Amino acid sequence: MKKPLAEFIGTFTLVLLGCGSAVIAGGDIGLTGISFAFGLALIGMAYGIGSVSGCHINPAVSLGAVAAGRMTIAEAIPYMIAQIAGAIAAALVLMMIATGKADYSVAENGLGQNGWGAGYLGEYNVAGAFIFEVVATFLFMVVILGATGAGAPSAMAGLAIGLTLVVIHLVGINVTGVSVNPARSIGPALFAGGTAIAQLWLFIVAPIIGAVAAGILFRTGLLDAE
């Protein structure tokens, strides 16, 4: 149970602090601050639980690791269950905290859910959203597999991965709010409901495609240093 518990805690932290930065502090820290909140949360967890579970805290990353041959699907399933559970728990806690403010409502202010189209941030269309999520997750997974591969300086892996998540957010928040992580999208969407649920498919499918594609490149040896 050590590894799933670590993944639960790690994903809980990422969603609570990342989405919480948007919901609670977004007006003060802006898109740059939100971007760093996600990245710094990941860096902290990478060093906090990395030695226990590898700190995937993302079902797409776990499936990418399977595609790369670094774990089996049987090992990945408990990871993914724990990650989704952690994200849902974090979204619930965030909603409980946010509703402590008199003028907050989930319907009006949201929970940092992902989306696209009319009324959502930069109002990008579904094609732009899908392409961004596939490509961003692919690049994210390349950094993860490269930074944790043979010969890479392991002490720097968490920093490299976390900073990559920061720059992905800096570029992509206006496009989709940035998922690159199905669990991060599932948690807030379940409580936000409506459009967030209707659009959730993209934030499950696109990150998985991107991560698995990167994993296959490493599995074939085209990118792997081994």
Backbone hydrogen bonds, N-H to C=O, Kabsch-Sander energy under -0.5 kcal/mol:
donor,donor_aa,acceptor,acceptor_aa,energy
5,L,1,M,-2.3
6,A,2,K,-2.4
7,E,3,K,-2.4
8,F,4,P,-2.5
9,I,5,L,-2.5
10,G,6,A,-2.7
11,T,7,E,-2.5
12,F,8,F,-2.4
13,T,9,I,-2.3
14,L,10,G,-2.3
15,V,11,T,-2.5
16,L,12,F,-2.7
17,L,13,T,-2.5
18,G,14,L,-2.2
19,C,15,V,-1.7
20,G,15,V,-0.7
20,G,16,L,-1.0
21,S,17,L,-1.5
22,A,18,G,-1.0
23,V,19,C,-2.5
24,I,20,G,-2.8
25,A,20,G,-0.9
25,A,21,S,-0.6
26,G,22,A,-0.6
28,D,25,A,-1.6
29,I,25,A,-2.5
30,G,26,G,-2.1
33,G,29,I,-1.6
34,I,30,G,-2.1
35,S,31,L,-2.2
36,F,32,T,-2.1
37,A,33,G,-2.0
38,F,34,I,-2.0
39,G,35,S,-2.0
40,L,36,F,-3.3
41,A,37,A,-2.0
42,L,38,F,-1.9
43,I,39,G,-2.3
44,G,40,L,-2.6
45,M,41,A,-2.1
46,A,42,L,-2.5
47,Y,43,I,-1.7
48,G,44,G,-1.5
49,I,45,M,-3.3
50,G,45,M,-0.7
50,G,46,A,-0.8
52,V,49,I,-1.4
53,S,49,I,-2.4
54,G,49,I,-0.8
54,G,50,G,-1.1
55,C,49,I,-0.5
62,S,58,N,-2.0
63,L,59,P,-2.3
64,G,60,A,-2.3
65,A,61,V,-2.3
66,V,62,S,-1.7
67,A,63,L,-2.5
68,A,64,G,-1.8
69,G,66,V,-1.3
70,R,65,A,-2.9
71,M,65,A,-0.8
76,A,72,T,-1.9
77,I,73,I,-2.0
79,Y,75,E,-0.9
80,M,76,A,-2.7
81,I,77,I,-2.4
82,A,78,P,-2.2
83,Q,79,Y,-2.6
84,I,80,M,-2.4
85,A,81,I,-2.3
86,G,82,A,-2.5
87,A,83,Q,-2.1
88,I,84,I,-2.3
89,A,85,A,-2.5
90,A,86,G,-2.2
91,A,87,A,-2.3
92,L,88,I,-2.2
93,V,89,A,-2.4
94,L,90,A,-2.9
95,M,91,A,-2.3
96,M,92,L,-2.2
97,I,93,V,-2.3
98,A,94,L,-3.1
99,T,95,M,-2.3
100,G,97,I,-1.7
101,K,98,A,-2.0
104,Y,101,K,-1.9
109,N,105,S,-3.4
110,G,105,S,-0.7
110,G,106,V,-1.7
115,G,176,T,-1.5
117,G,124,Y,-2.5
120,Y,117,G,-2.2
121,L,119,G,-0.7
122,G,174,N,-1.7
123,E,120,Y,-3.2
129,A,125,N,-2.3
130,F,126,V,-2.7
131,I,127,A,-2.7
132,F,128,G,-2.4
133,E,129,A,-2.4
134,V,130,F,-2.3
135,V,131,I,-2.6
136,A,132,F,-3.1
137,T,133,E,-1.8
138,F,134,V,-2.2
139,L,135,V,-2.5
140,F,136,A,-2.4
141,M,137,T,-2.7
142,V,138,F,-2.2
143,V,139,L,-2.1
144,I,140,F,-2.2
145,L,141,M,-2.9
146,G,142,V,-2.5
147,A,143,V,-3.0
148,T,144,I,-1.3
149,G,146,G,-0.9
152,A,149,G,-1.6
154,S,152,A,-1.1
156,M,153,P,-2.0
157,A,154,S,-1.1
160,A,156,M,-2.5
161,I,157,A,-2.7
162,G,158,G,-2.4
163,L,159,L,-2.4
164,T,160,A,-1.6
165,L,161,I,-1.8
166,V,162,G,-1.7
167,V,163,L,-2.2
168,I,164,T,-2.2
169,H,165,L,-1.9
170,L,166,V,-2.4
171,V,167,V,-1.8
172,G,168,I,-2.5
173,I,169,H,-2.1
175,V,172,G,-1.2
176,T,172,G,-2.1
177,G,172,G,-1.0
177,G,173,I,-1.2
178,V,172,G,-0.6
185,S,181,N,-1.4
186,I,182,P,-2.7
187,G,183,A,-2.2
189,A,185,S,-1.8
190,L,186,I,-2.0
191,F,187,G,-0.8
191,F,188,P,-0.7
192,A,188,P,-2.5
193,G,189,A,-2.8
196,A,193,G,-1.6
197,I,194,G,-0.5
198,A,194,G,-2.1
199,Q,195,T,-2.3
200,L,197,I,-1.1
202,L,199,Q,-1.1
203,F,199,Q,-0.7
203,F,200,L,-0.7
204,I,200,L,-0.6
204,I,201,W,-1.2
205,V,201,W,-3.0
206,A,202,L,-2.1
208,I,204,I,-1.2
209,I,205,V,-2.3
210,G,206,A,-2.4
211,A,207,P,-2.6
212,V,208,I,-2.6
213,A,209,I,-2.2
214,A,210,G,-1.8
215,G,211,A,-2.4
216,I,212,V,-2.5
217,L,213,A,-1.8
218,F,214,A,-1.8
219,R,215,G,-2.5
220,T,216,I,-2.4
221,G,218,F,-0.8
222,L,217,L,-1.3
223,L,217,L,-1.1
